[in-house]
């Protein structure tokens, strides 16, 4: 490295390294590290800006979740070893009732009933999918446990979210975002 910092006559040229490499990196990194890009539009946007998570989290907040690493529908970590995360919206809060009638999910909150969308029985690749199951019969209800959230993407059955893998513990929420585009 010190050889790079000297010019052909042997004079120290560290300021060039500072100006060309270090200074831009120090300025750009904090800015770039707050962006996230999603390859799917499952929450209606593809570009997000990281922000402080509000306390407590509220319905429709955008959150990044770390899914179960053993979930067969989640890609394995990439070559840099960073685990695959999902960006979803909070659809149902702790203590609220999630209800499934057939393949349709609802959130029963104190003030009203929210539509959480439909599920499907096969993935786009034709693999069997199972909607999150709890209880007996065609109508199934459960209360979102304390410290957990029921997260959703868009309301189409194509979004892989809590309608398939169930509630997500707060510890698995890694960041909060604002949608940009």
C-alpha positions as CSV (number, residue, x, y, z in Angstrom):
1,X,0.0,0.0,0.0
2,X,2.8,2.4,0.8
3,X,4.3,1.8,-2.6
4,X,1.0,3.0,-4.1
5,X,1.2,6.2,-2.1
6,X,4.6,7.2,-3.7
7,X,5.0,8.6,-7.2
8,X,7.8,7.5,-9.6
9,X,10.3,9.8,-8.0
10,X,9.6,8.3,-4.5
11,X,7.7,11.3,-3.2
12,X,4.8,10.6,-0.8
13,X,1.4,11.1,-2.6
14,X,-1.0,10.1,0.2
15,X,-3.2,13.1,-0.3
16,X,-4.2,11.7,-3.7
17,X,-5.3,8.4,-2.0
18,X,-7.1,10.5,0.6
19,X,-8.9,12.6,-1.9
20,X,-9.6,9.9,-4.5
21,X,-10.5,6.9,-2.3
22,X,-11.0,7.6,1.4
23,X,-12.8,10.9,1.3
24,X,-15.5,9.8,-1.2
25,X,-15.9,6.5,0.7
26,X,-16.4,8.3,4.0
27,X,-19.0,10.6,2.4
28,X,-20.9,8.1,0.3
29,X,-21.0,5.0,2.7
30,X,-23.4,6.5,5.3
31,X,-25.7,7.6,2.5
32,X,-25.6,4.3,0.5
33,X,-25.9,2.1,3.6
34,X,-29.4,3.5,4.3
35,X,-30.8,2.4,0.9
36,X,-32.4,-0.9,0.3
37,X,-33.6,-2.2,-3.1
38,X,-36.2,-4.9,-3.4
39,X,-36.4,-7.1,-6.6
40,X,-40.1,-7.6,-6.0
41,X,-42.8,-5.0,-5.6
42,X,-44.6,-6.9,-2.8
43,X,-45.1,-3.8,-0.8
44,X,-45.7,-1.4,-3.7
45,X,-42.2,0.0,-3.9
46,X,-38.7,-1.1,-4.8
47,X,-36.4,1.5,-3.3
48,X,-36.4,2.2,0.4
49,X,-34.6,4.6,2.9
50,X,-33.7,3.2,6.3
51,X,-35.0,5.1,9.3
52,X,-35.3,4.8,13.1
53,X,-38.0,2.3,14.1
54,X,-40.8,4.0,16.0
55,X,-41.6,2.6,19.4
56,X,-44.1,1.0,19.4
57,X,-44.4,-0.2,15.8
58,X,-47.6,0.8,14.2
59,X,-49.9,-0.8,11.6
60,X,-48.6,-0.3,8.0
61,X,-45.0,0.5,9.1
62,X,-42.5,-0.9,6.6
63,X,-40.1,-3.3,8.3
64,X,-37.2,-5.6,7.2
65,X,-37.6,-9.0,8.7
66,X,-35.1,-11.9,9.0
67,X,-37.1,-15.0,8.0
68,X,-36.6,-18.5,9.4
69,X,-33.4,-19.8,7.7
70,X,-35.0,-23.2,7.3
71,X,-37.9,-21.9,5.3
72,X,-37.7,-23.7,1.9
73,X,-39.1,-20.6,0.0
74,X,-36.4,-18.2,1.3
75,X,-33.2,-18.0,-0.7
76,X,-30.0,-19.0,1.1
77,X,-27.4,-16.4,2.0
78,X,-25.4,-15.0,-0.9
79,X,-21.7,-15.2,-1.5
80,X,-21.0,-12.5,1.1
81,X,-22.9,-14.5,3.7
82,X,-25.6,-11.8,4.4
83,X,-28.9,-13.5,5.2
84,X,-31.8,-12.8,2.9
85,X,-34.3,-10.4,4.4
86,X,-37.8,-9.4,3.5
87,X,-39.4,-6.0,3.5
88,X,-43.0,-6.1,4.6
89,X,-45.7,-4.0,6.2
90,X,-47.1,-4.6,9.7
91,X,-50.7,-5.8,9.1
92,X,-51.8,-6.9,12.6
93,X,-50.4,-5.8,16.0
94,X,-49.8,-7.8,19.2
95,X,-53.1,-8.7,20.9
96,X,-55.2,-8.3,17.7
97,X,-57.1,-11.2,16.2
98,X,-56.0,-12.7,12.8
99,X,-58.9,-14.6,11.2
100,X,-58.7,-16.9,8.1
101,X,-61.8,-17.8,6.3
102,X,-60.9,-20.3,3.6
103,X,-57.9,-18.7,1.9
104,X,-58.7,-15.1,2.9
105,X,-57.0,-13.4,5.9
106,X,-58.4,-10.6,8.1
107,X,-57.1,-8.6,11.0
108,X,-59.8,-7.8,13.7
109,X,-58.5,-4.7,15.4
110,X,-60.5,-2.8,18.1
111,X,-61.5,0.0,15.7
112,X,-62.2,-2.0,12.6
113,X,-61.5,-5.1,10.5
114,X,-58.6,-5.0,8.0
115,X,-58.4,-7.0,4.8
116,X,-55.0,-8.9,4.7
117,X,-55.6,-10.5,1.3
118,X,-55.8,-14.0,-0.2
119,X,-53.4,-16.9,-0.2
120,X,-52.8,-19.5,-2.9
121,X,-52.0,-23.2,-2.8
122,X,-49.1,-23.3,-5.3
123,X,-46.0,-21.1,-5.8
124,X,-45.2,-19.6,-9.2
125,X,-42.9,-22.7,-9.8
126,X,-45.8,-25.1,-9.0
127,X,-44.6,-26.0,-5.5
128,X,-47.3,-26.6,-2.9
129,X,-47.9,-23.7,-0.5
130,X,-49.7,-24.0,2.8
131,X,-51.5,-21.0,4.3
132,X,-50.6,-20.4,7.9
133,X,-52.7,-22.9,9.9
134,X,-54.1,-22.7,13.4
135,X,-57.3,-24.0,14.9
136,X,-59.8,-26.4,13.4
137,X,-62.5,-26.0,10.7
138,X,-62.8,-23.6,7.8
139,X,-62.7,-20.4,10.0
140,X,-59.5,-20.1,12.0
141,X,-58.6,-17.4,14.5
142,X,-55.7,-16.6,16.7
143,X,-54.4,-13.7,18.7
144,X,-51.1,-12.2,17.6
145,X,-48.8,-13.0,20.6
146,X,-47.1,-10.2,22.6
147,X,-43.8,-9.2,21.1
148,X,-44.9,-10.5,17.6
149,X,-46.4,-9.0,14.5
150,X,-48.3,-10.3,11.5
151,X,-46.6,-8.9,8.4
152,X,-47.9,-8.7,4.9
153,X,-46.8,-7.5,1.5
154,X,-49.4,-6.4,-1.0
155,X,-52.8,-8.0,-0.8
156,X,-52.3,-10.4,-3.7
157,X,-51.6,-14.1,-3.0
158,X,-48.2,-13.8,-4.6
159,X,-46.5,-12.0,-1.6
160,X,-44.7,-14.4,0.7
161,X,-45.5,-13.2,4.2
162,X,-47.1,-14.1,7.5
163,X,-50.1,-15.5,5.6
164,X,-47.8,-18.4,4.9
165,X,-45.2,-18.4,7.7
166,X,-47.1,-16.9,10.6
167,X,-46.3,-14.1,13.0
168,X,-42.8,-12.7,13.3
169,X,-41.1,-12.0,16.6
170,X,-39.9,-8.4,17.2
171,X,-36.3,-9.7,17.5
172,X,-36.5,-10.7,13.8
173,X,-37.4,-7.2,12.8
174,X,-34.0,-5.7,11.7
175,X,-34.9,-2.2,10.4
176,X,-37.7,0.2,9.4
177,X,-38.0,2.0,6.1
178,X,-39.8,4.8,4.2
179,X,-40.7,3.9,0.6
180,X,-39.0,6.1,-2.0
181,X,-40.0,4.6,-5.4
